[in-house]
Amino acid sequence: MEGHQRNLYLYERFNARVLGVSRDDVITLKYFANSLDLTFPLLSNVTSFLGVSVDAQPDGRPIFSRRTIIIDKAGIIRYVRDGSPDFKDILLFLKKLNQKGGKP
């Protein structure tokens, strides 16, 4: 999240907006955003819609996988990567998407 916050000005150059998505409740997200000085919105409880999986560890506690998703202006998912964000890859993809008017 902090990496996305640092790159907001670059994302904006490519007409991109950042949203954080979590299964946490709204109050928890508010405190989380404040603690990291995040200025972009955080959404609660929409992870299954976006395909972010919830797996159970042996002790029964859930673990949440990270996923980066880029959706174009028409609402079409154009980019999906699991794991921690690769900011260089994201910026290169956004540049390509922006140059082609939203269609890679």
ABEGO torsion letter per residue (X at the ends): XAAAAAAAAAAAAAGBBBBBBBABBAAAAAAAAAAAGBABBBBBGAAAAAGBBBBBBAAGBBBBBBBBBBBBAAGBBABBBBEBBBAAAAAAAAAAAAAAGGBX
